[in-house]
Amino acid sequence: MSQDTLVHDDDGAVDPNLPPDPSRRFWVTTACAVGGVAGVATAVPFVSTFAPSAKARAAGAPIEVDVGDLAPGQMRTVEWRGKPVWVIHRTEDQLAGIKTQDPLVADPNSQRPGFTPEYAQNEFRSRKPELFVCVGICTHLGCSPTAHFAPGAGAGLPSSWEGGFLCPCHGSTFDMAGRVYKNKPAPDNLEVPPYQYLSDTRIIVGVDEDNKA
C-alpha cells in the first residue's frame, strides 16, 4: 500500500499519522473553488443593484425647458426629481381671473412657508405674470390634479370658477396660480419649484438664487 493511501483502523477510523489521500484533497479544493465562483456570480448582480442608473443620476439634475413655442393657454409637463412640473403660458383673461379669486383662496400671496420661493410670493406666484411653473402634485395626499382651464361651473367646480385645477382624489381646487381654495383638504398652495430664466424663451427648473446646480 502506498504512503498516500488512507489507512483505516479496524473500526473504520482514518489513521491520523498518515497524510490524506491526494485525490480527496483535489475534490475538496475543487469544491471550494466552485463554491467561491458561485458566490461571486451571485454577489455581482446583487451588488450591481446598488449602482445608480444614468436615469437615476440625472433625476435630481436641473432641467432646461424651451418655452418659446408655448402658446398662451397651453401647458407643458416636464419631469424633475421624479415629479411632474407644469409650465403654463397664461392668457390675459386667465391673469385677470386670478385677481378675482383673491378673496376665495386660502393664501393669496403664498405667505405660508415651505412651498413658494420668495420671488413667487405674489398674486401670480411667478417671476413673470404670464408664465407659471409649479409641481403638479396636490399638497394633501400627493395625487395629481387635473387641469380645468375653462371658466364656469362644472362637476366639483363652483359658478365663480375662473380656471385652474381640480384634484380628483378628495376635491381640492386650485386657481390658475396654483392657490388652494378655502375649506379644502389641501393645506397649501401647489409647490413652486426653484427655477430661473436663461433667456426670454428658456427656463431652467431646479436652480435659483438659493439652489445652485
Secondary structure, 3 states (H helix, E strand, C coil): CCCCCCCECCCCCECCCCCCCHHHHHHHHHHHHHHHHHHHHHHHHHHHCCCCCHHHHHCCCCEEEECCCCCCCCEEEEEECCEEEEEEECCHHHHHHHHHCCCCECCCCCCCCCCCCHHHCCCCCCCECCEEEEECCCCCCCCCCEEECCCCCECCECCCCCCEEECCCCCCEEECCCCEECCCCCCCCCCCCCEEEEECCEEEECCCCCCCC
